[in-house]
Amino acid sequence: MTTPWASVDTDVIDAVDSVIAQTIAPQASTVDAAGEFPAAGVAGLAEAGLGIMLMGKSLGGTDTSTATYAEALSRIASACGSTSTVYMTQMHAAHPIHLQGSPEQIDRWIPALCEGRAIGSIALTEPGAGSDVGAMRTVARRDSNGYVLNGEKTFISNGDRADVIVLFATVDTALGKGGVTAFLLDTATLDGFTSGAPMKKLGQKGASTVTLSFQDCRIPEATRMGDEGQGYPLLLRSVTRSRISAAAQGVGFAQGAFDAVVSWAIDHDLLSSKTAHAQDLQFELARLRGDITAARAMLMSVCDQVDHSDDEPVAEVSLVKMHCTALGTTVAARCVELLGPDGDLVSLGAERRLRDAKIAEIYDGTNQIQSMLVARDIRLGAMHEAEVGGRG
Ligand SMILES: Cc1cc2nc3c(=O)[nH]c(=O)nc-3n(C[C@H](O)[C@H](O)[C@H](O)COP(=O)(O)OP(=O)(O)OC[C@H]3O[C@@H](n4cnc5c(N)ncnc54)[C@H](O)[C@@H]3O)c2cc1C
């Protein structure tokens, strides 16, 4: 494998490519058509030692750069959107545990997630709260032995499969974001907990997305991660990685659709033909390749900032999430168009990438919410400039 990105570990990417070729790509269209959970692909990555790349080796991870993880995830997404979502959710669960779990919680769950012995899930969104975290209504009420959970989460990836759930609940709805607290739940020990059936979806159909219900569900105090009220700051730190995941998927969906058109063009002898129609296609492919390359460069650059900046590059992460997920949809849509009526054919896979891409614009904070974060950063930057200028 060749890559111009110095921070991408090519050995890791070669190992990922091998699992993609052997297990993930051959099953991708079946996973989509049957809405089948992509267990084999996720297990294949874990068996190859690639379970969760951003965790240290002592915990069973690969200890790679964020750029390596993003490149790997974009390749997995290019082959199979469902597998990429289940795979990234493992990391999205492990990351907050790593940041704020107790030593016991870390030792118990992170190696299990890395090795594929456990499936993880992260549960924030509710029917009336997601973008607006302060509106959270899943309550963790203190009692003598710990907490009693009541409420409902929705659109939770891996929720019906999860052995472990990172749950965000509020200890006091009157406190808004200040009441949000994180808990780590072992689903095998929970009474009063149920998960719904996988939702029927537009894309990523094999990645199960479910509701979770808690009814007088008693949990010990030791399940709490950090102090009461520390859930929101944890959430803010966690989304940096999950938004990188969505961005990487966007690049991957664009690449997968692009590759489908190139294969089709080869089959129809359109890459070397000099007819006007063939040349239009060739020039359009050149333009799309430029768009994908530029988005990948932006992604790699922001990944490097994530690894090397003292502060979380919040606005840059929002920008790359917004840009790359939107690119996934527009490039995949253009690829479907370029195929003409064949764009409608499931066998070519471009339509699958288009369906998979759209929803990445919505999860991990909608692109409108990302725009708001970037706009706030522009405003703060302008205020800072004015202040510094004023002092000068
Ligand atoms: C396939 C899938 C998987 C998911 N997996 C998970 C998961 O594993 N865990 C989890 O917790 N959640 C998950 N989600 C939920 C997802 O992250 C949220 O649905 C998403 O972030 C949007 O939040 P919301 O549901 O509160 O939508 P809303 O905030 O209600 O958004 C509705 C619309 O209003 C717009 N909007 C909202 N607020 C503003 C504002 N202030 N200004 C302008 N426009 C605004 C939004 O952009 C959107 O267009 C998943 C969702 C999907 C579809």
The ligand as an SDF file (V2000), in Angstrom:
LIG
                    3D

 53 58  0  0  0  0  0  0  0  0999 V2000
  -27.9370    5.4700   12.0910 C   0  0  0  0  0  0  0  0  0  0  0  0
  -27.8480    6.2720   13.3590 C   0  0  0  0  0  0  0  0  0  0  0  0
  -27.0060    5.8420   14.3670 C   0  0  0  0  0  0  0  0  0  0  0  0
  -26.9260    6.5600   15.5600 C   0  0  0  0  0  0  0  0  0  0  0  0
  -26.1640    6.0720   16.5940 N   0  0  0  0  0  0  0  0  0  0  0  0
  -26.1930    6.6990   17.7950 C   0  0  0  0  0  0  0  0  0  0  0  0
  -25.5190    6.1340   18.9330 C   0  0  0  0  0  0  0  0  0  0  0  0
  -24.8650    5.0930   18.8320 O   0  0  0  0  0  0  0  0  0  0  0  0
  -25.6410    6.7670   20.1310 N   0  0  0  0  0  0  0  0  0  0  0  0
  -26.3500    7.9160   20.2850 C   0  0  0  0  0  0  0  0  0  0  0  0
  -26.4320    8.4340   21.3950 O   0  0  0  0  0  0  0  0  0  0  0  0
  -27.0080    8.4760   19.2250 N   0  0  0  0  0  0  0  0  0  0  0  0
  -26.9390    7.8900   18.0050 C   0  0  0  0  0  0  0  0  0  0  0  0
  -27.6140    8.4300   16.9380 N   0  0  0  0  0  0  0  0  0  0  0  0
  -28.3780    9.6720   17.1150 C   0  0  0  0  0  0  0  0  0  0  0  0
  -27.7460   10.8680   16.4140 C   0  0  0  0  0  0  0  0  0  0  0  0
  -26.4550   11.1430   16.8660 O   0  0  0  0  0  0  0  0  0  0  0  0
  -28.6980   12.0470   16.5960 C   0  0  0  0  0  0  0  0  0  0  0  0
  -29.9580   11.6870   16.0760 O   0  0  0  0  0  0  0  0  0  0  0  0
  -28.1810   13.2890   15.8940 C   0  0  0  0  0  0  0  0  0  0  0  0
  -27.0250   13.7740   16.5160 O   0  0  0  0  0  0  0  0  0  0  0  0
  -29.2550   14.3970   15.8570 C   0  0  0  0  0  0  0  0  0  0  0  0
  -29.6580   14.7180   17.1460 O   0  0  0  0  0  0  0  0  0  0  0  0
  -31.2070   14.7400   17.5340 P   0  0  0  0  0  0  0  0  0  0  0  0
  -31.7120   13.3480   17.3810 O   0  0  0  0  0  0  0  0  0  0  0  0
  -31.3460   15.3950   18.8580 O   0  0  0  0  0  0  0  0  0  0  0  0
  -31.8600   15.5920   16.4130 O   0  0  0  0  0  0  0  0  0  0  0  0
  -32.4720   17.0560   16.4880 P   0  0  0  0  0  0  0  0  0  0  0  0
  -31.5620   17.9490   17.2440 O   0  0  0  0  0  0  0  0  0  0  0  0
  -33.8700   16.9570   16.9730 O   0  0  0  0  0  0  0  0  0  0  0  0
  -32.4160   17.4620   14.9800 O   0  0  0  0  0  0  0  0  0  0  0  0
  -33.5380   17.5980   14.1370 C   0  0  0  0  0  0  0  0  0  0  0  0
  -33.1880   18.6370   13.0990 C   0  0  0  0  0  0  0  0  0  0  0  0
  -33.0960   19.9290   13.7410 O   0  0  0  0  0  0  0  0  0  0  0  0
  -31.8390   20.5300   13.4570 C   0  0  0  0  0  0  0  0  0  0  0  0
  -31.4120   21.3010   14.6360 N   0  0  0  0  0  0  0  0  0  0  0  0
  -31.4010   20.9000   15.9210 C   0  0  0  0  0  0  0  0  0  0  0  0
  -30.9660   21.8960   16.7280 N   0  0  0  0  0  0  0  0  0  0  0  0
  -30.7140   22.9550   15.9220 C   0  0  0  0  0  0  0  0  0  0  0  0
  -30.2680   24.2810   16.1600 C   0  0  0  0  0  0  0  0  0  0  0  0
  -29.9880   24.7170   17.3950 N   0  0  0  0  0  0  0  0  0  0  0  0
  -30.1150   25.1170   15.0850 N   0  0  0  0  0  0  0  0  0  0  0  0
  -30.3710   24.6880   13.8320 C   0  0  0  0  0  0  0  0  0  0  0  0
  -30.8390   23.4270   13.5390 N   0  0  0  0  0  0  0  0  0  0  0  0
  -30.9920   22.5780   14.5740 C   0  0  0  0  0  0  0  0  0  0  0  0
  -30.9070   19.3680   13.1820 C   0  0  0  0  0  0  0  0  0  0  0  0
  -29.7820   19.7770   12.4120 O   0  0  0  0  0  0  0  0  0  0  0  0
  -31.8340   18.4280   12.4370 C   0  0  0  0  0  0  0  0  0  0  0  0
  -31.9110   18.8180   11.0730 O   0  0  0  0  0  0  0  0  0  0  0  0
  -27.6820    7.7450   15.7170 C   0  0  0  0  0  0  0  0  0  0  0  0
  -28.5090    8.1880   14.6880 C   0  0  0  0  0  0  0  0  0  0  0  0
  -28.6030    7.4550   13.5210 C   0  0  0  0  0  0  0  0  0  0  0  0
  -29.5260    7.9390   12.4550 C   0  0  0  0  0  0  0  0  0  0  0  0
  1  2  1  0
  2  3  1  0
  2 52  2  0
  3  4  2  0
  4  5  1  0
  4 50  1  0
  5  6  2  0
  6  7  1  0
  6 13  1  0
  7  8  2  0
  7  9  1  0
  9 10  1  0
 10 11  2  0
 10 12  1  0
 12 13  2  0
 13 14  1  0
 14 15  1  0
 14 50  1  0
 15 16  1  0
 16 17  1  0
 16 18  1  0
 18 19  1  0
 18 20  1  0
 20 21  1  0
 20 22  1  0
 22 23  1  0
 23 24  1  0
 24 25  2  0
 24 26  1  0
 24 27  1  0
 27 28  1  0
 28 29  2  0
 28 30  1  0
 28 31  1  0
 31 32  1  0
 32 33  1  0
 33 34  1  0
 33 48  1  0
 34 35  1  0
 35 36  1  0
 35 46  1  0
 36 37  1  0
 36 45  1  0
 37 38  2  0
 38 39  1  0
 39 40  1  0
 39 45  2  0
 40 41  1  0
 40 42  2  0
 42 43  1  0
 43 44  2  0
 44 45  1  0
 46 47  1  0
 46 48  1  0
 48 49  1  0
 50 51  2  0
 51 52  1  0
 52 53  1  0
M  END
$$$$
